Amino acid sequence: MTSIAIVGAGPQLGLAIARTFGSQGFDVALISRNREKLDALVGTLTAEGITAAAFPADVLDRDALTQALKDAAAQFGGIDVLEYSPVGTLGSTALTTPADTEPSHVQHEIEFQLYGAIAATQAVLPAMREAGAGTLLYTTGAGSLDPVPQVGNVNAAAAALRNWAVNLHKELDGTGIQAAHVGIDVSIGMSVVPGFPTAEPEQISPVYWELHTTKRDQAELVFGL
């Protein structure tokens, strides 16, 4: 049996990725802070014939995140694919331009994006090394590649995660474990910036399946229209 753990699972891209892998026979572990929302996603997937379970954890709580992934691995017999794509809560994340950014503005985003990804990886990588197989996928907006001033602090942390993920791909080359960064250069579902292109989650999620299956030599894929 194969399984995927989606950290930051939500009703948009997370659900689409769950459906993409679940339709291929994967069990799905859903991880985010809100148990009620996770249970709703589990219900949706179960109704579609996909085996899924909720493992609530906040990525800022390293111990809770690690335990959630260990619990998922115990329930599903291991984690074959890790996908990391949490997003900040609207209104709680301060957005700053580079000139107005204080160290604390970047520190919060680094904790959320980079350090959470590192903790999640450390929870699943040893078993992948032992098996000689696995996939590690990390998602950011395309500001990690081409930053925009309005979200300077978020882009800085996203760029750090991208750098680390691409470097991890290099380190794991030849081990049977794929690590890759996914940059999303669209708004998902609806546009938050006038004139900026949008895409449905179902258009984006096949990218993750490709990295797991046919594009394992690639350290990065950027989705844009």
C-alpha positions in Angstrom: 0.0 0.0 0.0 1.2 3.5 -0.8 0.4 6.7 1.0 0.8 10.5 0.7 1.0 13.0 3.6 -0.3 16.5 2.7 0.9 19.1 5.2 -1.3 22.2 5.0 -4.2 20.3 3.5 -7.1 22.5 2.6 -10.2 22.5 0.3 -8.3 23.9 -2.7 -4.9 22.5 -3.8 -4.6 20.1 -0.9 -7.9 18.4 -1.8 -6.9 18.3 -5.5 -3.6 16.7 -4.7 -5.4 14.2 -2.4 -7.7 13.3 -5.3 -4.9 13.0 -7.8 -3.0 10.5 -5.7 -6.0 8.9 -4.1 -7.4 8.0 -7.6 -4.1 6.1 -8.1 -4.7 4.0 -5.1 -2.8 6.1 -2.5 -4.0 6.4 1.1 -4.1 10.0 2.1 -3.0 11.6 5.4 -4.2 15.1 5.8 -2.4 17.5 8.2 -3.3 21.0 9.2 -4.4 22.9 12.3 -8.2 22.6 12.1 -9.6 19.2 13.0 -13.2 20.2 11.9 -12.0 21.2 8.4 -9.8 18.1 8.1 -12.8 15.9 9.0 -14.8 17.5 6.3 -12.1 16.8 3.7 -11.8 13.2 5.0 -15.6 12.9 4.5 -15.4 14.2 0.9 -12.6 11.9 0.0 -14.2 8.9 1.7 -17.4 9.5 -0.3 -15.3 9.3 -3.5 -13.8 5.9 -2.5 -10.4 7.3 -1.3 -9.0 6.2 2.0 -8.1 9.2 4.0 -7.5 10.2 7.7 -7.0 13.5 9.6 -3.9 14.2 11.7 -4.3 17.7 13.2 -1.1 19.6 13.9 0.3 23.2 13.6 3.5 23.4 11.5 4.8 25.9 14.1 4.6 23.2 16.7 7.5 21.0 15.6 6.8 18.2 18.1 3.1 18.0 17.1 4.0 18.0 13.4 6.5 15.2 13.9 4.0 13.2 15.9 1.3 13.7 13.3 3.5 12.3 10.6 4.6 9.4 12.8 1.0 8.6 13.5 0.1 8.7 9.8 3.0 6.4 9.0 1.9 4.0 11.7 -1.7 4.0 10.4 -0.8 3.6 6.7 2.3 1.5 7.0 4.7 4.4 6.0 4.7 7.6 4.1 5.8 7.3 0.5 5.2 10.9 -0.5 5.3 14.1 1.5 3.8 17.3 0.1 4.3 20.5 2.1 2.2 23.5 1.3 0.8 25.3 4.4 -0.5 28.9 3.9 -0.7 31.6 6.5 -4.1 32.7 7.9 -5.5 35.7 6.1 -5.1 38.7 8.3 -2.7 37.2 10.7 0.3 37.3 8.4 1.9 40.7 8.1 2.9 41.5 4.6 5.8 43.9 4.2 7.8 45.4 1.4 11.6 44.9 1.5 12.3 48.4 2.8 9.7 48.1 5.6 10.6 44.6 6.6 11.8 44.0 10.2 13.7 40.8 11.1 10.7 39.6 12.9 8.5 39.8 9.8 10.8 37.4 8.0 11.4 35.2 11.1 7.7 34.3 11.4 7.6 33.3 7.7 10.9 31.4 8.0 9.4 29.5 10.9 6.3 28.7 9.0 7.7 27.9 5.6 11.3 26.7 5.9 11.5 25.3 9.5 8.2 23.5 9.2 9.3 21.9 6.0 12.6 20.8 7.6 10.8 19.3 10.6 8.4 17.5 8.3 11.2 16.1 6.2 13.2 14.9 9.2 10.1 13.0 10.3 9.8 10.9 7.1 13.2 10.9 5.5 14.9 8.2 7.6 12.3 5.6 6.6 12.6 6.7 3.0 16.4 6.3 3.2 16.0 2.8 4.6 13.5 1.9 1.8 15.6 3.5 -0.9 12.5 5.2 -2.2 10.2 8.2 -1.6 9.1 11.6 -2.8 9.4 15.0 -1.0 7.5 17.9 -2.6 7.5 21.5 -1.4 5.2 24.2 -2.7 5.6 28.0 -2.8 4.2 30.8 -4.8 6.3 32.0 -7.8 7.5 34.9 -5.7 10.2 32.5 -4.5 11.7 32.9 -8.0 10.5 36.4 -9.1 9.7 38.3 -5.9 7.3 41.3 -5.8 7.8 44.1 -3.3 4.3 44.0 -1.8 5.1 40.6 -0.1 8.8 41.0 0.4 9.0 39.1 3.7 6.9 36.2 2.4 8.9 35.9 -0.8 12.2 35.9 1.2 11.1 32.9 3.2 9.7 31.2 0.2 13.0 31.6 -1.6 14.7 30.1 1.4 12.5 27.0 1.2 13.0 26.8 -2.6 16.8 27.0 -2.2 16.7 24.3 0.5 14.4 22.0 -1.5 16.5 22.2 -4.7 19.7 21.6 -2.7 18.0 18.6 -1.0 17.3 17.3 -4.5 21.0 17.4 -5.3 22.0 15.7 -2.0 19.5 12.9 -2.6 20.4 12.3 -6.2 21.0 8.6 -6.7 19.3 7.5 -3.5 15.9 6.7 -5.1 14.3 9.6 -3.2 13.0 12.5 -5.2 12.9 16.0 -3.7 11.5 18.9 -5.7 10.1 22.4 -5.5 6.8 23.4 -7.1 6.4 27.1 -7.9 2.8 28.2 -8.6 2.7 31.3 -10.8 -1.1 31.7 -10.7 -3.9 32.5 -8.3 -5.7 29.3 -7.2 -9.4 29.3 -7.8 -9.9 33.1 -7.8 -7.7 36.1 -8.6 -6.6 38.3 -5.7 -4.7 40.7 -8.0 -6.6 42.2 -11.0 -5.3 40.8 -14.3 -3.3 38.0 -12.6 -3.9 34.6 -14.2 -5.9 32.0 -12.3 -6.1 28.3 -12.4 -8.3 25.6 -10.8 -6.6 23.3 -8.3 -7.3 20.3 -10.6 -5.2 21.9 -13.3 -2.2 22.2 -10.9 -2.3 18.9 -9.0 -1.1 16.7 -11.9 2.3 18.4 -11.6 2.8 16.7 -8.3 2.0 13.3 -9.8 4.5 13.9 -12.6 7.3 14.7 -10.2 6.5 11.5 -8.3 6.4 9.4 -11.4 7.8 10.6 -14.7 9.9 13.6 -13.8 11.9 12.3 -10.9 15.1 13.8 -12.3 13.8 17.4 -12.0 14.4 19.6 -9.0 11.7 22.1 -9.8 8.6 22.6 -11.8 6.8 26.0 -12.2 3.1 26.0 -13.0 2.0 29.1 -14.9 -0.5 29.9 -17.7 
